Structure formats: C-alpha cells, structure tokens
Amino acid sequence: MSELKRINTQWYLDINHFARHTAWAHGFMAFYAHFGGLALLAILLLIAWWISRYAINPVRSVARVLWAAGGTVVAWVIAHYGLKPLFGEIRPYWVLHHVEVLVAKTHGYAFPSGHATIAGAVIAGIWITRKHLIAWITTIAGLLLCFDRIYVGAHYPFDVVGGVIFGALFVWALSIPGIAALSWFDTFLVQRTPFSPLVTGHKSDTRSDHSQPTPDPPDESLVSMP
C-alpha cells in the first residue's frame, strides 16, 4: 500500500470511528449527506439570484449567479461521467470491513466525490457573485457536506478533497467566458422578451441602457434588498 493510500485509509477510519461514537448525530448527518446539503446549496443559489435582481447592474450580477449554477452542473457531469470512470476507485465500504455506513451503498466509483464537486463549484461560484455574506454561509454549508460524505462512510477523504478542488477550479477558470455568454443571454431576456423580471427587479430596467455593463458595487449582501 502506498503512503498516500495508507494516509487516505487511516483518515477515513478515524472519521468512521468518530461517527460510531456520535450516534446522536446520525439522523441529521445521513439526511444532510444525501439530500439536505444539496438542497441548502440550491436555496443559497436562489437567494443569491433574487438579491442580484436588485443590484446596480442586474444583468451582470444575475449572469454571475447563473454561471455559479450552470458551471456547477457542467462540473458535476464531467466528474461523474468522465473522471470517475477514468480513476475507477472502489467505494471504501466495499474494500474495508466492519465500517459504519449511514447511507445506501452504491456500486458507483468514489473519486472524485460528486457531492464535493458540487460543493466546491457552488462555493467558488457564490464568491464570484461578490455576495460575501452568502458566500461565507455557502462555504460553511459546502465544507460540512464534504466532511459529511466521509462521516457517513461513502467516501475517502481524498475523494472529497479532489472533488471540491475540481469543482471550484472549473467554475473559477471558466468564469469569464461563462459570465460573458450569460450576460448576453440576460440582456436578450430584458430587451426582447417578457421574462425581464427573471433578470431584474427594477421596473425601469427594461430600457436598453440598464443592460449595458456598469461598475459593480464593492459588495452585495442581504442588506441590499429593498
């Protein structure tokens, strides 16, 4: 066994041992690892979108949130259908005996973790939106999800580390072209369709001058909502 594999396995067993002795948390952790964590990240994206509609430049601000969501989906597809088969890592509960597993076992590959990929992508995407309060909340929620995937026995630590790094780097690296394309799409919605309320909460923003790029404020947080 290589040294990295040994460390990876030992960390997994240490966290699994911790899980065995915190039975009071099993219900919440199992729910959060399977559905709750992803639902919370989706809610945070929706909150960021809603706030962005009232930004000084809603077209650009909403485009950032759309990229956070869309980039996350693309990153997950690449990780699930490309990277997992490429590395072909077996889930730890099929390799290690007598470990605590709090979620349904699957025969899908483990590296990189799909949940961690989503967490990393959403964290990076929300930071790109420049909504710092929501970004901090998202970071905590996302990192908890990453830890939780190890806690419930579904992944080795390196599975979630690889996933969160890949997701974050993917969304960050392609943010400029992604946001530019979505800004054009948002401008089209505002100027040419009846769906402008999806982009802006300002009634006057249906005029073309509001769809042009303008400087962004240093930060947009929950207090910016009217």
Secondary structure as the mmCIF struct_conf table of DSSP 4:
data_model
#
loop_
_struct_conf.conf_type_id
_struct_conf.id
_struct_conf.beg_label_comp_id
_struct_conf.beg_label_asym_id
_struct_conf.beg_label_seq_id
_struct_conf.end_label_comp_id
_struct_conf.end_label_asym_id
_struct_conf.end_label_seq_id
HELX_RH_AL_P HELX_RH_AL_P1 GLU A 3 ARG A 20
TURN_TY1_P TURN_TY1_P1 HIS A 21 HIS A 21
HELX_RH_3T_P HELX_RH_3T_P1 ALA A 23 ALA A 25
HELX_RH_AL_P HELX_RH_AL_P2 HIS A 26 PHE A 31
HELX_RH_PI_P HELX_RH_PI_P1 TYR A 32 GLY A 36
HELX_RH_AL_P HELX_RH_AL_P3 GLY A 37 SER A 52
TURN_TY1_P TURN_TY1_P2 ARG A 53 TYR A 54
BEND BEND1 ALA A 55 ASN A 57
HELX_RH_AL_P HELX_RH_AL_P4 PRO A 58 ILE A 78
HELX_RH_PI_P HELX_RH_PI_P2 ALA A 79 LEU A 83
HELX_RH_AL_P HELX_RH_AL_P5 LYS A 84 PHE A 87
HELX_LH_PP_P HELX_LH_PP_P1 GLU A 89 ARG A 91
HELX_RH_AL_P HELX_RH_AL_P6 PRO A 92 VAL A 95
BEND BEND2 LEU A 96 HIS A 98
BEND BEND3 VAL A 103 VAL A 103
BEND BEND4 GLY A 108 GLY A 108
BEND BEND5 PHE A 111 PRO A 112
HELX_RH_AL_P HELX_RH_AL_P7 GLY A 114 ILE A 128
TURN_TY1_P TURN_TY1_P3 THR A 129 ARG A 130
HELX_RH_AL_P HELX_RH_AL_P8 HIS A 132 TYR A 151
TURN_TY1_P TURN_TY1_P4 VAL A 152 GLY A 153
BEND BEND6 ALA A 154 ALA A 154
HELX_RH_AL_P HELX_RH_AL_P9 PRO A 157 ALA A 173
TURN_TY1_P TURN_TY1_P5 LEU A 174 LEU A 174
HELX_RH_AL_P HELX_RH_AL_P10 SER A 175 ARG A 192
BEND BEND7 THR A 193 THR A 193
TURN_TY1_P TURN_TY1_P6 PRO A 194 PHE A 195
HELX_RH_3T_P HELX_RH_3T_P2 SER A 196 LEU A 198
TURN_TY1_P TURN_TY1_P7 VAL A 199 VAL A 199
BEND BEND8 GLY A 201 GLY A 201
HELX_RH_3T_P HELX_RH_3T_P3 LYS A 203 THR A 206
BEND BEND9 ARG A 207 ARG A 207
HELX_RH_3T_P HELX_RH_3T_P4 SER A 208 SER A 211
BEND BEND10 GLN A 212 GLN A 212
HELX_LH_PP_P HELX_LH_PP_P2 PRO A 215 PRO A 217
BEND BEND11 PRO A 218 PRO A 218
HELX_RH_3T_P HELX_RH_3T_P5 LEU A 222 SER A 224
#
